[in-house]
Amino acid sequence: MYIIKVKGKKKIPNYIQFRDDNFTLVGYFSYKQGVPLRKMDKFGFEGKEKELEQLIESLPFGKLQKVEL
């Protein structure tokens, strides 16, 4: 699975996209730094919210990265 952090503009918030190995969009959610992640079990990251949050904070905007947690 791949993750990308997208910068929002004005009224559109920043968001995170999850894509599968064929780069098909699996899901996305808006992201605000400092706000805890919720409902990560939909993407298969149940119980790994802290590790995922650290990865997202260190991830630059617009850079696609493979996720293996």
C-alpha positions in Angstrom: 0.0 0.0 0.0 1.1 3.5 -0.7 0.5 6.8 1.0 0.6 10.4 -0.2 0.0 13.6 1.7 -1.7 16.4 -0.3 -1.7 20.0 0.6 -5.1 21.7 0.7 -5.8 25.3 -0.5 -8.0 27.9 1.3 -11.2 26.0 2.2 -10.0 22.6 1.1 -8.1 20.9 4.0 -4.9 18.8 3.8 -5.6 15.2 3.2 -4.0 11.8 3.1 -4.6 9.2 0.3 -4.1 5.5 0.5 -3.4 3.7 -2.8 -2.9 0.0 -3.5 -0.1 -1.6 -5.5 -1.8 -0.7 -8.8 -2.1 3.0 -7.5 -5.9 2.7 -7.3 -7.3 5.0 -4.6 -8.3 2.8 -1.6 -9.4 5.7 0.6 -8.6 9.2 1.8 -9.3 11.4 4.8 -8.7 15.0 5.8 -5.7 15.5 8.1 -4.9 18.2 10.6 -1.6 18.0 12.5 -2.0 17.3 16.2 -5.5 15.7 15.7 -5.5 11.9 16.5 -6.2 9.5 13.7 -9.4 7.6 13.9 -11.0 4.6 12.1 -7.8 3.3 10.7 -9.2 -0.3 10.8 -10.9 0.4 7.4 -7.4 0.6 5.9 -5.8 -2.3 7.8 -3.9 -0.2 10.3 -5.8 -1.0 13.4 -3.6 -0.6 16.5 -0.9 1.2 14.5 -2.2 4.7 14.7 0.8 6.1 16.5 3.3 4.7 14.0 1.1 6.0 11.1 0.8 9.4 12.7 4.6 9.7 13.0 5.0 8.6 9.3 2.4 11.2 8.2 4.0 14.0 10.1 7.5 13.3 8.6 6.1 12.8 5.1 6.5 15.8 2.8 3.5 17.0 0.8 3.1 15.5 -2.7 5.6 12.6 -2.2 4.3 9.1 -2.7 5.7 6.5 -0.2 5.3 2.8 0.3 3.8 1.9 3.7 4.8 -1.2 5.5 3.7 -1.1 9.1 
